[in-house]
Amino acid sequence: MPTIAIVDGVKIQMFFNDHAPPHFHAILGGDEMLVAISNLDVIRGSLPSAKHRQVLQWAADHQGALALNWVRCQDNQTPERM
């Protein structure tokens, strides 16, 4: 699973050929949160509240690039670092 960014210590990752809906994984230690790219809703999991807010703000600022990286991962292409 490629790491596409690190947001204040939180790894932002995507799997190749992952399940729908398009999403990314935000991982900090033993905590993980899956976030839908289209509407930034949390699909599953959680992070500490301050990290949660930072990740969602970062995702809002990079939503288009996240969507492009999702397509790249579905085509087994390496996503771009952000």
WORA-V391198 format. One record per helix or strand. SS is the DSSP state (H for helix, E for strand). FROM is the first residue (numbers start at 1). TO is the last residue. Records with the same first field share a line. If there is no record, write none. Layout:
SS = FROM-TO, FROM-TO
This chain:
E = 2-7, 10-14, 23-28, 31-36, 42-45
H = 49-61, 63-74
